Amino acid sequence: MIRKLKFPIKFKLTVVLSSLVALTTSFYLYIAFDLYKKDKTAYIYDSTLSSATSRSLRILNFLDQQYKDLRVLKKTFDQKHLNTVKTFFNDSAFLVEFGVYQLDGRKLFRISTKEFAHSNKKSVRSSIMGIKESEHNLQYFSPQKGRPGFFQIGVRDGNKIYRGKLSLSSLLQSFYDDSIYTNILVDSDGILLSHDDLDENPLGQSWMNHSYVKEVMTSGMSKGVIRSIVGEQKRLVAYNKLDKYKLYVFSSISEDKSFEVIQTLINKTVYTALFIVSLAILLSLFMAKIFTSPISELVAGTLKIAKGEFDTSLNISSNDEIGILSDSFNHMSKEILRFTGEMKEKIRMENELNVAKLVQSSFFPDEEIILPNAHLASFYQPASECGGDWWGYVCPDEKHLILMVGDATGHGVPAALATATANCCANNLKEMAKTDPSIYQSSAKILRFFNRAVSQTGGNILMTFMAAIIDFENRSIKYSNAGHNPALLCNYNNKPRKEDIIPLAEANGLRLGIDMDAQYSEAEISYEDNSYLVLYTDGLIEGKSAKNQKWNTRMFYNTIVERDNYYGGELLDAIISKALSNDLKFYRDVSLDDDLTLVTLHLAEREYSKKIQENLVFKEGKATISRSNRASNIETISDGNLSHFICGFQPDLKWEQNRLDQGTLSFDSFFTENDIMTAEIFSSEKIIFAIDELLEKCSTALQHQSYKKMLRVMALELTSNAVFNAPLDNKGHEKYHDDDRRRIVNLLPEESVSLSIAVNEHYAAVSVMDRFGTLSKKQIIESILRGTREKEHMDKPGGAGLGLFMIYCYANKILVERCPNQQLRFTALIHNEKRFKRYSEMNTSFHFFEKATV
Amino acid sequence: MNNKLKINISKKDDICVVKLSGIIDEDANLEMISEQSTESIHFDLEDIEMINSCGIREWTNFIRAFSDKVEVKYFNCTPEVIEQINMIVDFLGEGALVETFFAPYFCEKCDKEQRVLIKGNEVKDGKAPVKKCSACSSELDFDALEEQYFGFLNK
């Protein structure tokens, strides 16, 4: 059986290639993204820090410049060049006031812009107190009472303090040139000195509690980048501390915004990768199709071959392994085609030979024949399909038997043609004997008749031949021999010795076919009742074993006298089993060099005259087998006191024999559990209902409408018999046997009868089991026998005495399994044949099993 | 009371036609047929389902006492009845005739069994008459052993 295609190679290849591309791309992207992200992060951090640093430098430069200007003003003032001071002040871009004060705050000099013209003595004193002698510092003063806010720088020299005021815009301008970063400036106390957005963040407020300001100031670090959360926003914050002025510059940027470019780039890269992977899948599909289409073609080709289309050829042009494979395939299919042709021819010849063999087999009589005064047994085995041995017999009347055996030179078809001639002669002899009794009175005349026929066949075929005419009345044998192995005669009234074996060696003449006009003589010998005449061909005594050992005449003779007596075919069985025995292995497992024929004739009038029946009856294994009709068979069963009798027409004859010999023949051996329907019967009134109910369930499997009616009758008969005849009372007497069958009998629970009906595709059966086991084999056979002989009912109380006879007529097999005083199962079985004729031909087998316990 | 066997009696031109349906067994009451006053009786057995051994006894006892008084003919005997007729020596009764009966045939073409009604005189030399399939008109194969099935015609 060819499996169903579930995962085509095309699919697998596509998956593998696509997965490879997808995995490689993913891995590359993962590595690249990681490196890129790290690099860009470092860049962003660095940029942010640069922003803070550059602003710091600007602030530092600016403040240094302001201090430088302040010192120039100081020096100019100290040199009393007040006009120069005024000029310098006016040229200054950022100074809005320059003043010189004593330590107690008294003003020595002051020049300012109009905006800062008004001055308050107290506020001056407090503001200049922050100016230390050796420190640079920057202080912020918020606007008050109409006076704008300012930054203060100052220098202290001895008792004088030189103070400069810087406008707010001066410092802030250095911050207002960047739209990306948010920049702030705080002093060491956390006071905000500058911010991009002054509307929201007024100067002068303390930013000490602001998240990143506090973190940076407490860290003690002078420069760096930190991540901080401002509000709900993650920000990168770079800071730089101006130690000289104790100021901190912070530049911050939204993390999302800073990484926005990276994310955009990553997204674009991912989209590109997805596009590449999709392209790869399409390419994989395309490539897979290219790679697998030749394989698909190969598969289709092999399937065609599997279906028997051997003329299939492939047209694959690729120059790879698949191409080579397709060439091999085409070569193979051609070879198969050639072999098939040869095989057909061989089969035709074999069929012809088989037909010839079949035809030739019709030349031979049955292997076992019972005659009124004798028993014929034969064994024939050709060396090839057709052999050159032949034997036959003619019974012209009850008193005579003509027995013939011949061996044509060689074997095979030419020799077989000679046997056909011999057989034809025998048939003619049979016809001639009806009108010319003299023909069977002379064996020499018979040989001359055969010789003429064989001589005229042409082809230079010769044949050794022997004819023996047995006269049962006078107990004599007339014989003539044409170069054949002499037949052997042996008397078994006393244990024979080898010397008692008489070869019929006289009256020897030319082989048949040498001379058409050859003359033959005849000899005569008398025999005693219970003698054996043994005819054979040289194949029996000249055959060699695998060890090149000959089954010679000595061994042959020894086997003949091995036992005190033989019966029927026993002598033949003994010889053949010796010759083919496993120990000696003469002919077993070796091909025969020559055809082998053995015929034994048991001349025992007293034995066979009694045994002869209308048809063949013989024993095989435990069973006696017959091909006679039912009436003869039941006579044989009753006469022979047989327990197992198989009708030879049964299609399962061998199976039945084997089962019987193995001890496994029973009702259950024909059916599985599912085939069987069973009902328990407690009342005669319910029988027919139970039967119909069971039949309703299983009759659909019956192949002929008559079988249902037969099963119904048989079930009714068997169940009624079991209900009325089986139960015994305490004294062992039949309780209901003689009761009118119209009476309703209710059984006790322990008396119940089990009814089974079983059907499968081969068989249908009724099986009834009682719990008493009273019915004996003798009663059964006598009942059937009476019905067969009288063919009418009995006028007696109870049943009509026809039930078992009817069952015997309907059934193909009867099985009775009895345990005396315990139970009895009676099974009537028919072959579930579609053709009623086939069923009718089979007659009835009978089996009776008896055992002590269930 | 037996309701397993139904007996339908009708008369036509001095002929008593008895149609039996169901089971002939130990309960079969055939008295009402015996009571008929006629010189010729025709039994139609097409609807007989089964005759068991006790039924055979009832029937043969009935027909034995009956057939010597009147002319008995059987019509539409099913194969099951024919089996009984062949099996039991006195089933038909003295001098009785089977006019028509069903015979088992088989159509090889349709692969189907058929029961064909044939007349007793159609059987010549023990050979089944040639019949055609009602479905495909091909020739039917007689599906029983002729010697066995037509054995009753020689009685």
Interface residues (C-beta under 8 A of the other chain):
Chain A: I688 H704 Q705 S706 K709 M710 R712 V713 L716 E717 S720 D740 R741 R742 E790 K791 E792 H793 D795 G799 A800 G801 L802 G803 F805 M806 C809 Y810 K834 R835 F836 K837 S840 E841
Chain B: K4 I23 D25 E26 D27 E49 M50 I51 N52 S53 C54 I56 R57 T60 P79 E80 E83 M87 I88 V89 D90 P104 F106 D111 E113 D141 F142 D143 A144 L145 Q148 Y149
